[in-house]
Amino acid sequence: MRIRPERTPAAARASVVRTAARVLVLAAIMSAPVPPFAQVVRPPAGQTLDRSFEVALASRIDRPCIAVRANGAAVLIARAPLDAAVAARPARWRTEAEREALIRGDRAKLLLERARGGPDHAGCASVDARSIGDAGHLVVEWLEAGRAAVVADGAVAADRAITIRYVGNAPAPHVGRGDIRFLRGEPRREFLRVEWWAS
């Protein structure tokens, strides 16, 4: 993520319009209900920080689905919203909402392409988290919203919640990096890490 400069009143009004359009796009792509307590407000990028949030997860994921295999656990994501994101991908963009729909569609397409194998006994096509590249940011979005499930290797039931930890190190202006870490189990242990920002 990039740090955006302060906006003028006109730019702020334009931002409101873009935000409204973005909400409509997200509503079409991510149509299943999301528990309000599962929402996470991501802290600002480009700063030195270490913040953690507890996030309630989905207890059930519609089939067919994608299982993103991480360290000792899998992140389960329904395939239907991924297909919807690909279908909503514009050929070119003119607005911020269209730009974000294009990025989300590209990431969803990449994730689906990486999970080409047939479904396993649980009805999910598996993909190694290390192979999904930029699509990892889409997995982050699903986890932040509580729309994914996390199942430990060998477990029958999904985790009720995970911890999302935002870590940034900015030793100087425009210098540093940050990542988003996902922890589960008792005691909490990291099972997935995705690069957040770098400068």
C-alpha positions as CSV (number, residue, x, y, z in Angstrom):
1,M,0.0,0.0,0.0
2,R,1.1,3.6,-0.7
3,I,0.8,6.6,1.6
4,R,-1.5,9.1,-0.1
5,P,-1.0,12.9,0.3
6,E,-3.5,15.1,2.0
7,R,-6.5,15.9,-0.2
8,T,-8.1,19.2,-1.2
9,P,-11.9,19.5,-0.6
10,A,-12.6,18.8,-4.3
11,A,-10.4,15.8,-4.1
12,A,-12.1,14.7,-1.0
13,R,-15.6,14.9,-2.7
14,A,-14.2,12.9,-5.6
15,S,-12.9,10.3,-3.1
16,V,-16.4,10.0,-1.6
17,V,-17.8,9.2,-5.1
18,R,-15.1,6.7,-5.8
19,T,-15.6,5.1,-2.4
20,A,-19.3,4.7,-3.0
21,A,-18.6,3.1,-6.4
22,R,-16.0,0.8,-4.7
23,V,-18.6,-0.3,-2.2
24,L,-21.0,-1.3,-4.9
25,V,-18.3,-3.3,-6.7
26,L,-17.3,-5.1,-3.4
27,A,-21.0,-5.8,-2.7
28,A,-21.3,-7.6,-6.1
29,I,-18.1,-9.5,-5.7
30,M,-18.4,-10.4,-2.0
31,S,-22.1,-11.0,-1.7
32,A,-22.2,-13.4,1.3
33,P,-23.0,-11.8,4.7
34,V,-19.9,-10.7,6.7
35,P,-20.2,-10.5,10.5
36,P,-19.7,-6.9,11.5
37,F,-17.4,-7.8,14.3
38,A,-15.0,-9.6,11.9
39,Q,-14.1,-6.4,10.1
40,V,-10.5,-5.1,10.5
41,V,-9.4,-1.6,9.8
42,R,-5.9,-1.9,8.4
43,P,-3.5,0.6,10.0
44,P,-1.6,3.1,7.9
45,A,1.3,1.7,5.8
46,G,4.7,3.2,5.7
47,Q,5.1,3.5,9.5
48,T,6.9,1.7,12.3
49,L,4.2,-0.2,14.1
50,D,3.2,-3.5,15.6
51,R,-0.6,-3.9,16.0
52,S,-2.7,-7.1,16.4
53,F,-6.4,-7.7,16.0
54,E,-8.5,-10.8,16.8
55,V,-10.8,-11.7,13.8
56,A,-13.7,-14.1,13.9
57,L,-13.8,-16.4,10.9
58,A,-16.4,-18.1,8.8
59,S,-17.4,-21.5,10.3
60,R,-18.4,-22.9,6.9
61,I,-17.3,-22.3,3.4
62,D,-19.5,-23.0,0.3
63,R,-18.2,-25.7,-2.0
64,P,-16.4,-25.8,-4.4
65,C,-13.6,-23.9,-2.7
66,I,-9.9,-23.2,-2.8
67,A,-7.6,-24.4,0.0
68,V,-4.5,-22.2,0.3
69,R,-2.0,-24.4,2.1
70,A,0.2,-22.5,4.5
71,N,2.4,-23.6,7.5
72,G,0.4,-26.2,9.3
73,A,-3.0,-25.0,8.2
74,A,-5.1,-24.2,5.2
75,V,-7.1,-21.0,4.3
76,L,-10.4,-22.0,2.7
77,I,-12.1,-19.6,0.3
78,A,-15.3,-20.2,-1.7
79,R,-14.7,-20.4,-5.4
80,A,-17.9,-18.5,-6.4
81,P,-16.7,-15.0,-5.3
82,L,-13.4,-15.6,-7.0
83,D,-15.2,-16.4,-10.3
84,A,-17.4,-13.3,-9.7
85,A,-14.2,-11.2,-9.3
86,V,-12.8,-12.5,-12.6
87,A,-16.1,-11.9,-14.3
88,A,-16.3,-8.3,-13.0
89,R,-12.8,-7.5,-14.2
90,P,-13.0,-4.5,-16.6
91,A,-10.9,-4.6,-19.8
92,R,-9.6,-1.2,-19.0
93,W,-10.1,1.3,-16.1
94,R,-11.0,4.9,-15.9
95,T,-12.1,5.2,-12.2
96,E,-10.5,4.1,-9.0
97,A,-13.3,1.5,-8.5
98,E,-12.6,0.0,-11.9
99,R,-8.8,0.0,-11.2
100,E,-9.4,-1.9,-8.0
101,A,-11.8,-4.3,-9.7
102,L,-9.1,-4.9,-12.3
103,I,-6.5,-5.7,-9.7
104,R,-8.9,-7.9,-7.7
105,G,-9.9,-9.8,-10.9
106,D,-6.3,-10.4,-11.9
107,R,-5.5,-11.7,-8.4
108,A,-8.6,-14.0,-8.4
109,K,-7.7,-15.3,-11.8
110,L,-4.1,-16.1,-10.7
111,L,-5.4,-17.9,-7.6
112,L,-7.8,-20.0,-9.6
113,E,-5.1,-20.8,-12.2
114,R,-2.7,-22.0,-9.4
115,A,-5.4,-24.3,-8.0
116,R,-6.0,-26.4,-11.1
117,G,-6.0,-29.7,-9.4
118,G,-9.3,-31.5,-8.7
119,P,-11.1,-31.1,-5.3
120,D,-9.9,-33.1,-2.4
121,H,-12.1,-35.0,0.0
122,A,-13.3,-31.7,1.5
123,G,-14.3,-30.3,-1.9
124,C,-11.4,-27.9,-2.1
125,A,-8.7,-27.5,-4.8
126,S,-5.3,-27.1,-3.0
127,V,-2.7,-24.5,-3.8
128,D,0.6,-23.8,-2.0
129,A,0.6,-20.4,-0.4
130,R,4.2,-19.9,-1.6
131,S,3.1,-20.2,-5.3
132,I,0.3,-17.6,-5.4
133,G,2.4,-14.4,-5.6
134,D,0.3,-11.2,-5.8
135,A,-2.9,-13.2,-5.2
136,G,-1.7,-13.5,-1.6
137,H,-3.2,-10.0,-1.1
138,L,-6.6,-11.3,-2.0
139,V,-6.3,-14.0,0.6
140,V,-5.4,-11.2,3.1
141,E,-8.6,-9.4,2.2
142,W,-10.7,-12.5,2.8
143,L,-9.1,-13.1,6.1
144,E,-9.4,-9.5,7.2
145,A,-13.1,-9.6,6.5
146,G,-13.7,-12.9,8.2
147,R,-14.9,-14.4,4.9
148,A,-12.4,-17.3,4.9
149,A,-12.1,-20.3,7.1
150,V,-8.8,-21.6,8.6
151,V,-8.4,-25.4,9.3
152,A,-5.3,-26.9,10.9
153,D,-3.8,-29.8,9.2
154,G,-5.6,-33.0,10.3
155,A,-8.3,-31.1,12.1
156,V,-12.0,-31.6,11.4
157,A,-13.4,-28.2,12.6
158,A,-12.3,-24.8,11.4
159,D,-10.8,-22.3,13.8
160,R,-13.2,-19.8,15.3
161,A,-10.8,-16.9,15.2
162,I,-7.2,-15.9,14.3
163,T,-5.0,-13.1,15.1
164,I,-3.8,-10.7,12.4
165,R,-0.6,-8.8,13.2
166,Y,0.5,-5.8,11.2
167,V,4.2,-5.1,11.5
168,G,6.0,-2.2,9.9
169,N,9.6,-0.9,10.2
170,A,10.3,2.6,8.7
171,P,13.7,3.7,10.0
172,A,13.7,6.8,7.7
173,P,11.2,8.5,5.3
174,H,10.4,6.4,2.3
175,V,12.6,3.6,3.6
176,G,11.4,0.4,5.2
177,R,9.0,-2.5,4.8
178,G,6.0,-4.1,6.4
179,D,4.2,-7.4,6.5
180,I,0.9,-8.9,7.7
181,R,1.2,-12.0,9.8
182,F,-1.5,-14.5,10.6
183,L,-1.5,-16.5,13.8
184,R,-3.7,-19.3,15.0
185,G,-3.9,-22.0,17.8
186,E,-3.2,-21.8,21.5
187,P,-0.7,-20.4,22.1
188,R,-0.9,-18.3,18.9
189,R,1.7,-19.3,16.2
190,E,2.3,-17.8,12.8
191,F,1.1,-19.9,9.9
192,L,1.1,-17.3,7.1
193,R,2.9,-14.1,6.3
194,V,2.3,-11.7,3.3
195,E,4.3,-8.7,2.4
196,W,2.3,-5.5,3.0
197,W,4.4,-2.6,1.8
198,A,8.0,-1.8,0.9
199,S,9.8,1.5,0.1
